[in-house]
Amino acid sequence: MTAGRIERRLDELGIRLGAVPPAVATYVPAKTVGSLVYTSGNDCRVDGVLMLAGKVGSDLTVEQGYAAARQVAINLLAVLKEHLGELDRIKQVVKMLAFVNSADGFTRQPFVINGASDLLVEVFGEKGRHARSALAANELPFDTPVEIELIVEVEEA
């Protein structure tokens, strides 16, 4: 089977989609409702291990948070590929909800989350541009610096 357009683009960018980790609680990684797919929140694990941990603004820099957010977007693409079978079914990225594990007084969440948003535009072009919320959290599960969920519109199977 030949790779689709989006998978070829990932190859061009040197991006490898890892395996989707099993859910750690009572939820599913993705759920389709009509033509929309909602993903559960994801973190910045690579091969099952957080690439970074801690609070942005004290333990981590904005640049490290950006890299973590980029990895979360890659992990979300892996979830969508597993759920849909083919990333070319994605018509557009609709909405991103993102949380940054933030130190007290840290207010640069949008610049951290650009790591995920920029990746989606690199991969999907204009179809990757999306509405977005980038919020501070005083703690995130497992001390991940970033947690993100997506809503995408898909073509019928």
Secondary structure as UniProt FT lines:
FT   HELIX           5..12
FT   TURN            13..14
FT   STRAND          30..33
FT   TURN            34..35
FT   STRAND          36..39
FT   STRAND          45..46
FT   TURN            47..48
FT   STRAND          49..50
FT   TURN            57..59
FT   HELIX           62..84
FT   HELIX           87..89
FT   STRAND          90..102
FT   TURN            104..105
FT   HELIX           109..124
FT   HELIX           125..128
FT   STRAND          131..137
FT   HELIX           141..143
FT   STRAND          146..154
//
